[in-house]
Every structure is written in structure tokens, then in C-alpha cells.
Amino acid sequence: MRAYLLTRARDVTVKAEILAVTRSETMLSDGDGITIRYESYNPPKRGWAGPRPIPIVKKGEETVAFLQWDAALRCYVPAARGASFEPLQTYWVQR
């Protein structure tokens, strides 16, 4: 575990209950309990170029999650980087 005061990165472990499943390659279903592990990075206020950091999920928060199974860690990890815990945006194109 890192000392958060000395680095911009923070190791995060989330215990979550599945409320609804849209699609799952690992046979997840409603009511399953899972562990999610990832690293959240707090970028500098100015001069940051790169992917959005993965936000830290708050205790009790209900959110959409795009995850993938990591066999080496034996848990789920974010699959869409900074957008892993955000709902899909629908964009309509008018012709």
C-alpha cells in the first residue's frame, strides 16, 4: 500500500454488490458480490495530458460500472479507464 501523502496515486479496493447486469462474460448476476481493485491517480491541476483518472467510488454509491475480470489479481478491474464508473452517453446525430 502506498503512503497517499507522498504520491499522486492511490490503491483502491471496492467490495460491491451487483444490482443489475446488462452483459457479462463471467456470468455475473443480480445480487452477486464482487471485489474491484484499481489505482486512482490525482493529476496535477495544470499541464496534465493523458487519460482521465479513474474516480474513487464512494461508500454507498450506486453507479454504472464497466469492468473486466483480471485472472492474475482474481478480481475485477476497470475496463474503460476514467469512464469506467460513468453511464453511457447517447449522442443523436441529426441529418
C-alpha positions in Angstrom: 0.0 0.0 0.0 1.3 3.5 -0.9 1.5 6.4 1.5 -1.0 8.7 -0.2 0.6 11.9 1.1 3.9 11.1 -0.8 2.4 10.2 -4.2 -0.4 11.2 -6.5 -1.5 7.5 -6.9 -3.8 5.7 -4.5 -4.6 2.0 -4.4 -8.4 1.4 -4.2 -10.3 -1.8 -3.3 -14.1 -1.8 -3.5 -16.4 -4.5 -2.3 -19.6 -4.2 -4.4 -23.0 -5.9 -4.8 -24.3 -6.3 -8.3 -27.8 -4.6 -8.7 -28.3 -5.2 -12.4 -26.4 -6.8 -15.3 -26.6 -5.7 -18.9 -23.9 -8.1 -20.3 -21.3 -10.3 -18.6 -18.7 -12.7 -19.9 -18.1 -14.1 -16.4 -21.7 -15.0 -15.7 -22.4 -12.2 -13.1 -26.0 -11.9 -12.0 -28.0 -9.6 -9.8 -27.1 -10.0 -6.1 -23.5 -11.2 -6.7 -20.8 -9.7 -4.5 -17.5 -8.8 -6.2 -14.2 -7.1 -5.5 -12.9 -4.3 -7.7 -9.2 -3.2 -7.5 -7.6 -0.3 -9.2 -5.2 2.6 -8.9 -6.6 6.2 -8.9 -4.3 8.9 -9.9 -4.7 12.6 -8.8 -3.2 14.6 -11.7 -1.6 18.0 -11.3 -4.0 20.9 -11.6 -2.3 22.3 -14.7 -0.3 20.7 -17.5 -1.9 17.3 -17.4 -2.1 15.4 -20.7 -3.3 11.9 -20.7 -6.3 9.7 -19.9 -8.8 10.7 -17.3 -8.0 9.3 -13.9 -10.3 6.6 -12.6 -12.5 8.2 -9.9 -12.7 6.8 -6.4 -16.1 5.1 -5.8 -17.6 6.4 -2.6 -19.1 4.1 0.1 -22.8 3.5 -0.5 -22.6 5.0 -4.1 -24.7 3.3 -6.8 -23.1 3.6 -10.2 -22.7 2.0 -13.6 -19.5 0.0 -13.9 -17.6 -1.2 -17.0 -15.3 -4.0 -15.6 -13.2 -6.9 -16.8 -12.0 -9.9 -14.9 -8.3 -10.0 -14.1 -7.3 -13.6 -13.6 -3.9 -12.7 -12.1 -5.4 -10.5 -9.4 -8.5 -12.7 -9.1 -10.8 -9.7 -9.0 -12.5 -7.2 -11.4 -10.7 -4.1 -12.7 -12.0 -1.0 -14.5 -12.3 -1.6 -18.3 -12.8 1.9 -19.5 -10.2 3.9 -17.5 -11.7 7.3 -16.4 -15.1 6.4 -17.9 -15.4 3.0 -16.0 -17.9 4.3 -13.5 -19.9 6.7 -15.7 -23.2 6.0 -17.6 -23.0 5.7 -21.4 -23.8 9.0 -23.2 -26.2 8.8 -26.0 -25.4 11.2 -28.9 -28.0 11.9 -31.5 -26.9 13.0 -34.9 -29.5 15.0 -36.9 -29.3 14.5 -40.6 
